[in-house]
Amino acid sequence: MNNQKNTRLIEVPHRTSIDILREVYENAYVVRSGKHLTTVNELCDQIPALRPETLRAAVDEALTFGTFGANKVLTEEDKGAPIATAVSLAVNLPLCVARWYQYKIDGQIEVDIKSEYFSGSLYLNGINRGDKVLLIDDTLSTGGTMVALIEAVRKAGADVVGAIAIVEKVANEGHDLVWLKTGIDVKTCMQIHVTESGVEVL
């Protein structure tokens, strides 16, 4: 008599990095930030807590574009910082972070910024003349943050060789604004449309 139980292997479908990011955004909260609708989600806001697999998915997608020959990675200190930090580790490049407050030190670059949820000044440190800079951000929305970062890099005498955002909110036309004002073609991994009722991944 055969006492062995019949077992059946259950095949678990492989989830790609885009599958993971899609799930994050489809489950995001939507709130109003001034005149714009903003997503509150795991990747950008750590609500819920940011899982390593989600951060890894964002980095994997970003690096499909390569590093454009950059010698430094740059982001701003808010929502793009976790992603840019992980990219910096993955490609072994120094990380620079533009701050929302200034230090009283030499060499700091100040630029005006008007983004979806903030207006004021941005302060750049760590970029030197001749650097080749890769910009990393979480979201391309109105384009204000990218424009400010590009202007700051250029004021420092350095070049932006590439710009990547994980998600693009296409209705806000930030890609076109950045191109018009700076000539930089921002690469995006996923496009979304945000409404009061939720997020549609395009």
N, C-alpha and C positions, 0 to 999 in steps of 0.2 A: 504494500500500500504506500502510495506517495503522500508523505505528510507536508510536502512543501506547499506554501500558499502561492496562489497565482498573484503575481505582482505586475502592475502595468506602469511603465515609466510615463510620467506626465511631462510633456514637452512645454517648457516655459518659453514664450516668445522672447527673442532678444530685443532689448530696448536700445535704440540709438540715442545719441546725445540730443538730437532734435526731439525725439519722443519725450525725453525727460524734461527738456525746456518747455515744450508744448504743454505738458501736464501742469508745470508750475504756473504758467500764465493762464491757462484755462481755469485754474483754481484760485486765481488772484482776487483779492478785494479790489473794488473800484471806488475811489473817493474823488471828491472835487478839490482841486488845488488852484484857487483863484478861478480863472476862466477855463482851465483845462481839467480833463479827467485823467487821474493818475492811478496807476496800478500799485497796490501794496502786496508784495510777494516775497517768497523765500529768497530768491537770488539777490534782489535789490535792497530789501529792507530787513532780511532775516526774520520775517514773520510768515510762517513759522521758522524755526531755527534752520539755518543753511546746512544742508546735508553735504558731505564730501562728494557724493555722486553728482549732485547738481552743480557744484563748483567745477568739478572735473569736466562735466558736459559743456559748460560755458567755455572753459579753456580749450577743450578739444575743438569746438566749433570755431573759436576765434583763430586758432592756429592753422586752420585749413587755408587761411589767406597767407600764411608765412609771416616773417618778421620784417620784410622789405629792406633788409640790410641795416636795420637800426642798431645803434649801440646803447640806447637807453629806452626804457618804457616810462611813459608818463600818464598819470590819471589825476583826477581831482579827489579830495579826501573823503567824499561822501560815498555815494552808492557804487562807484566804479572801483573803489580801493580793494575790496577782497578779490575781485577778478584780476585786476592788474598785478596784485601781489603774487597770485598763483601763476600768472603768465610769466612774470619775472623769474620765478623759481624754475618753471618748465624750460625756459630758453636761456637761463643763466645770464640775464642782462640786468644791470642796475635799475632800480626803481626810483622814480621821482614822483612826488606828490604835491600838486598845487593846493595851497591852503586857502581857507576862507578868512584867515586872520593873518596879520603881518608880524614878522620879526624885525627888530631894529638892527638889521645886518646889511653888509654891503652885498651888492649883486642881486638883490631881490627885484623881481619884475612884477609890477602891478598892472592889471588890465581890468577894464569894466566887463561885467558879465550880466546878461539878462537871459535867464533860462525859464523853463516851465514853472519853476516854483521858487526862484530866488533872483533878486536883483541886487547888485552891489559891486564889490571888487574881489578879484582872485589874485593870489600872490604865488608866484613861481620861484622855486629855488632848485638848485642842483643841475640846471641845464647850462652848459657852457657853449661858447662860440664854436661852431663847427660840428656840434653833435648832430647825430642823425636819430630822430625821435619817432618812436611808435606810440601813438595815442590809443589808449584803451578806455572804453566807458561801457556802462551797463546798457544805457538807452539813448537812442537818438530820437529826440522829440522835436522841439522847436529849433534845435541846432545851436542855441546860445552858448552852451558849455563848450562845445567843440570849437566854435569860432573864437571864443576867449582863449582857450588853450593854444590854438594855432597862432593867434596874434602874440601871445606871450612868448612862445618858442621863437618866433621870428624876431621879436624885440631883443631876445637874448643872443641873436646872431646864429641861431641853429636852424636846422631844416626839419620839417615834418615829412617823413618818408612814407608814412602809412597811418591810417586812422581806422579803428575797428570799434563798432558797437555791437553788443550781442543782439539787441532788439531795436527795431525801428517802428515808431508809431507813425505810420505813413500819412495819416490825415493831417498831421501838423507840419508836413513839408520841410522838415529840418534838413534832409539830405540836399534839397535844392538850394536852401539858404546857405549852407556851408560851402557848396560848390560855387555859388554866385559870389560870396564874399571872400573866399580864400583860394579857390581852384583845387581844393582837396576833395577827392571822391571817397566818402566814408563807406567802408565795407560793413554790411550788416548780415547777421546770421539768420535772423528770423524777423518777419514783418507781422505786425499786429494792428488790429483796429479795436479801439476801446469805446464802449458805449456804457450808458448807465446800468445796463443789465448784465454787463460782463465783458470778457475779452475774447475776440475772435482771432485765431491764428490764421494768417492768410497763406 
